[in-house]
C-alpha cells in the first residue's frame, strides 16, 4: 500500500540565496535537475523540509518573478513596484 503525497505545482517556490522565486514546472523536478525561474535564473533542484525554509533568516521575494507572475494573470501591478520601474 502507498501513502500518496500530493504536491501542488503552482505552489513550488524555489529559494536561491534566501530569495524565493516562482517557476512554471509541469512536474516535480528531480534532485539536481535544472529549474528555470520566471525571472530567468536557473538553479539545480534540491529538497528540504518546509520547517527549514527560513532557518538562516527571513526570505525575500524575487521582484522580477512577482512582476512576471502578476502580468501573466492579468493582475494590476501596484504603483511603485520595484521591478516594473526598471522595465
C-alpha positions in Angstrom: 0.0 0.0 0.0 1.3 3.5 -0.9 1.0 6.7 1.1 0.3 9.2 -1.6 1.6 12.7 -1.0 0.1 15.3 -3.3 2.1 18.3 -4.3 0.6 21.5 -5.9 3.0 22.5 -8.7 1.5 26.0 -8.6 2.9 26.4 -5.1 6.5 25.4 -5.8 8.6 28.4 -4.8 12.4 27.6 -5.2 14.6 29.5 -2.8 18.0 30.6 -4.1 20.3 32.5 -1.7 17.4 33.5 0.6 15.2 34.8 -2.3 12.1 32.9 -3.2 11.1 32.7 -6.8 8.2 31.5 -8.9 8.5 28.8 -11.6 6.2 27.2 -14.1 7.1 23.5 -13.8 4.9 20.7 -15.3 6.2 18.1 -12.9 8.2 17.9 -9.7 11.9 18.2 -10.6 14.4 15.5 -9.6 17.2 16.5 -7.3 19.9 18.1 -9.3 17.7 18.8 -12.2 17.9 22.4 -13.5 14.9 24.6 -12.7 14.2 27.9 -14.5 12.6 30.6 -12.5 10.2 33.1 -14.2 12.9 35.7 -13.9 15.3 33.6 -16.0 17.5 32.4 -13.1 18.5 28.7 -13.4 19.4 26.6 -10.4 19.6 22.9 -9.6 16.6 21.4 -7.6 17.3 20.4 -4.0 14.8 19.5 -1.3 14.5 20.2 2.4 11.7 20.1 4.9 9.4 23.1 5.0 10.4 24.0 8.5 13.9 24.6 7.3 12.7 27.3 4.8 13.8 30.3 6.8 16.3 28.8 9.2 19.1 31.1 8.0 16.9 34.3 8.3 13.9 35.8 6.5 13.4 35.2 2.8 12.6 37.9 0.3 10.5 37.6 -2.9 12.1 37.9 -6.3 10.7 41.2 -7.6 11.0 40.1 -11.2 9.3 36.7 -10.7 6.5 38.6 -8.9 6.1 41.1 -11.8 6.0 38.4 -14.5 3.5 36.3 -12.4 1.2 39.2 -11.9 1.3 40.1 -15.6 0.7 36.5 -16.7 -2.5 36.5 -14.7 -3.6 40.0 -15.9 -3.3 41.4 -12.4 -2.7 45.1 -11.8 0.9 45.8 -11.0 1.0 48.0 -7.9 2.2 51.6 -8.4 5.9 51.7 -7.4 6.6 48.0 -7.9 10.4 47.8 -8.0 10.6 45.5 -11.0 8.1 47.5 -13.0 10.1 50.7 -12.7 13.1 49.0 -14.2 11.4 47.7 -17.4 
